[in-house]
């Protein structure tokens, strides 16, 4: 049995020529007719690459880099303490937030493409989760990262554009109605695996989607507490609120 035969069996929809073109491991297995012993080494090696490379790429946090290189500060010391787009918007403004968002999208897209190239559909699913995990717990920033929403959105777009479109519309509606970025992010993350499965994505894609959802919700645990206490910050494009970490919550509580 060669590697492509196994991956095709695991992913019935993955047996077309495009998947074989993207799956470098399967291509090499077919070319060199690796026997079972070699197959096991290559199989686990491919999975290890789909974990390690996206994790390291995810660990490169644009919010931390931009805040240190441009503003000579650490974004994690301001606002909510989160190294992500929303906190960059509140602390440094639209340009810093846009740069952070685009770079987060880029590293997620590159990670999924890498996974596809190495190990096909399953490789993309594994890589998609681990770039998000790396963003949340970056090895280059003492495991203090962002909440993974921007990375997750690009992973969803790459894996299932239809699912992304549905979630994007829902996200926009929730933000417009309630002006809570965190609420919209949590709700979209929660229903992501369900919508993904509705459109025929099963197996490892859905399993990685469930894991991603669990970690995104976990990273929003403080936001959930503030939402329940009605002290969560609402989205505002009109002003920059540069406050040391902890001061934001005190100010919000004093306004209640």
WODA-V301382 format. One line per field, one symbol per residue. ss: DSSP state (a for helix, b for strand, c for the rest). phi: phi as a letter, one per 20 degrees, with the letter a starting at -180 (. if undefined). burial: # if it has 16 or more other ideal C-beta (glycine too) atoms within 10 Angstrom, else .. Layout:
ss->???
phi->???
burial->???
//
This chain:
ss->ccaaaaaaaacaaaccaaaaaacaaaaaaaaacccaaaaaaaaaaaaaaaaaaaaaaacccaaaaaaaacccccaaabccccccaaaaaaaacaaaaaaaaaaaaaaaaaaaaaaaaaaaaaaaaaaaaaaaaaaaccaaacccccccaaaaaaaaaaacaaaaaaaaaaaaaaaaaaccaaaaaaaaaaaaaaaaaacccccaaaaaaaaaaaaaaaacaaaaaaaaaccccccccccccccbccaaaaaaaaac
phi->.effffffffcgeeefffffffeffffffffdlfegffgfffgfffffffeffffffffeeffffffffedlcdgfeclfneebffffffedoffffffffffffffffffffffgffbmgfffffffffffffffcffeclmdceenffffffgfgfebgfffffffffgffffffdmdffffffffffegfffgffenecmfgffffffgfgfffgfegfffffffemdffefbeebddecfgoffffffffef
burial->.###..##..#..#....##.######.#....#....#..##..##.###.###############......###.###############...##.###.###.######.#########################..#...################..##.##...#..##..#.##########..##.###...#.####.##.###.###.##..#..##...###.........#.#..##..#....
//
